[in-house]
Amino acid sequence: MHGNSQPTLFIVSDGRGETCRQVLQAALVQFEDQGFDLVLRPNVRTAKQVEKLVEEARHHNTVIFYTLVIHEARVAISRQAEKHLVPVVDVLGPSFSALHDLFKSERTAKPGLYYASDRERFDRQAAIDYTLKHDDGQRPHELHLADVVLVGLSRASKSTTCFYLAFQGIKAANVPLLPGIPVPQQLTKIKPSKVIGLNMNVGRLKTVREARTVVLGTDHTQYYVSKKNIADEVIFATNLMKTHGWRSIDASYMAIEEIAREVRKMRGLSESV
């Protein structure tokens, strides 16, 4: 062991290591000026793996923090740590003991259960983060990562539908269709089945846009709310969707949840995909 080296903290888990990392980080905030190296070793499930990592750790000025639920791995790390005089912290051990005494039953000893039970929340957060970053044509180079991409004219309910879908765990991006401005090349390169257009009839779109201009108090909006110009835009968007083989939904008189339900149906998506 090198006494003068910077401390190294090992996080060892038979899952992803997130639980152990969060507990350790909660403790580390009390040592904000302390430098250290952090080593993550996930998916450690056999005695052989444990032996190898403890052998590695013994050459550092270290403490091993672990969240292991498999009996073989727990026994192995205890024995190897004692053998090599490596300090270890069993993050889950005291909780296992207390719950065993309380419930009078054995634990499952199956790795990854916490992540599995919380996966819906993780998926939803990831979808929300993605949708926030890919609203209104942003980051077109990442459109291929979306579960669905909505396209349509201004005020055709693209953004609100995307955010509704995101809260259901669906990564939704949207790209505006603007006459005279080519759509991003990245949009034309993804599978047409992933792109869905939102259409509105001229009268409904005019009403929605007029309401928007009242709220914003925007000047110079004649073109934006002109019936003729809106009609030209609707024709443009409809032809563009047909040209690229994008399926579409008439969202003129549909509530957001109805549009979202139709989008999921067309894409074959369930919640928390």
ABEGO torsion letter per residue (X at the ends): XBAABBBBBBBBBABAGAAAAAAAAAAAAABAABBBBBBBBBGBABAAAAAAAAAAAAABBBBBBBBBABAAAAAAAAAAAAAAGBBBBBAAAAAAAAAAAAAGBBBAGBBGAAAAAAAAAAAAAAAAAAAAAABGGBGAAAAAABABBBBEBBGAGAAAAAAAAAAAGBBBBBBBBBBGBBBBAAAAABBAAABBBBBBBAAAAAAAAAAAAAAAGBBGAAAAABAAAAAAAAAAAAAAAAAAGBBBBBAAABBAAAAAAAAAAAAGBBBGX
